[in-house]
Amino acid sequence: MVSTVFLNQRRGEVIEASSSAIKAYLPVTESFDFSEHLRSMTAGRAFPQCVFDHWQLMDEDPLDPRNTKMVELVANLRKRKGLAPEIPPLDRYLDKL
């Protein structure tokens, strides 16, 4: 199925799949432009319904450069909010007396 492959590309987790419907968890950061892209991939045959379900902790350390996915996720989030992509050092926030 095109939609399950598409969900896997966006870090989605398929929970239940039948011939007419798919239930899956999709991270919020991956859901931007999801509907439009899915409809274009399926020639308008798919109509997604997105509902917030739960929070899930991310175990990776965003300060560890070996966690490339987490570092990329934080950088994209900071860019979208208009901040510098790199996380500022802690001493920038400490009082200097």
C-alpha positions as CSV (number, residue, x, y, z in Angstrom):
1,M,0.0,0.0,0.0
2,V,1.2,3.5,-0.9
3,S,-0.1,5.0,2.4
4,T,1.8,2.6,4.7
5,V,5.1,3.3,2.8
6,F,4.3,7.0,3.0
7,L,3.7,6.7,6.8
8,N,7.0,4.9,7.3
9,Q,8.9,7.6,5.5
10,R,7.4,10.1,8.0
11,R,8.3,8.1,11.1
12,G,4.7,6.8,11.3
13,E,3.8,3.7,13.2
14,V,1.0,1.6,11.6
15,I,-1.3,0.2,14.3
16,E,-4.0,-1.4,12.3
17,A,-4.4,-1.9,8.5
18,S,-7.4,-3.1,6.6
19,S,-8.4,-2.9,2.9
20,S,-10.3,0.4,3.4
21,A,-8.6,2.1,6.4
22,I,-5.3,2.4,8.2
23,K,-4.8,3.5,11.8
24,A,-1.4,4.8,12.6
25,Y,0.6,7.1,15.0
26,L,2.3,10.0,13.3
27,P,4.6,12.4,15.0
28,V,3.2,16.0,15.0
29,T,6.4,17.4,13.4
30,E,5.9,15.0,10.5
31,S,2.2,15.9,10.0
32,F,2.7,19.3,8.4
33,D,1.5,19.1,4.8
34,F,0.7,15.4,5.4
35,S,-2.9,15.6,3.9
36,E,-1.9,17.4,0.7
37,H,1.1,15.1,0.1
38,L,-0.9,11.9,0.8
39,R,-3.7,13.0,-1.6
40,S,-1.2,13.8,-4.3
41,M,0.5,10.4,-3.9
42,T,-2.9,8.6,-4.1
43,A,-4.4,10.7,-6.8
44,G,-7.0,12.1,-4.4
45,R,-8.3,8.6,-3.3
46,A,-7.1,9.0,0.3
47,F,-8.7,11.2,2.9
48,P,-6.7,11.4,6.1
49,Q,-8.3,12.2,9.5
50,C,-5.7,13.4,12.0
51,V,-6.6,13.3,15.7
52,F,-4.2,14.0,18.6
53,D,-3.9,10.8,20.6
54,H,-1.0,10.8,23.1
55,W,2.4,12.2,24.1
56,Q,5.5,10.0,23.8
57,L,8.9,10.8,25.3
58,M,11.9,10.9,23.0
59,D,14.8,9.1,24.7
60,E,17.6,10.6,22.6
61,D,19.8,13.4,23.8
62,P,19.4,16.5,21.6
63,L,22.9,17.7,22.6
64,D,24.6,14.5,21.5
65,P,25.8,15.0,17.9
66,R,25.7,11.2,17.3
67,N,21.8,11.4,17.4
68,T,21.5,12.9,14.0
69,K,17.7,12.5,13.8
70,M,17.2,14.3,17.1
71,V,19.7,17.1,16.3
72,E,18.0,17.6,12.9
73,L,14.6,17.6,14.6
74,V,15.6,20.2,17.1
75,A,17.3,22.4,14.4
76,N,14.2,22.3,12.2
77,L,12.0,23.2,15.2
78,R,14.2,26.1,16.1
79,K,14.3,27.4,12.5
80,R,10.5,27.2,12.3
81,K,10.3,29.3,15.5
82,G,12.8,31.9,14.1
83,L,15.7,30.9,16.4
84,A,19.2,30.0,15.5
85,P,19.4,26.3,14.5
86,E,22.1,25.4,17.1
87,I,21.3,25.0,20.8
88,P,23.0,27.8,22.7
89,P,25.5,26.9,25.5
90,L,24.3,26.8,29.1
91,D,26.6,29.6,30.2
92,R,24.7,32.0,28.1
93,Y,21.8,31.7,30.6
94,L,23.8,31.7,33.8
95,D,24.1,34.8,35.9
96,K,27.4,36.5,35.6
97,L,28.1,38.2,38.9
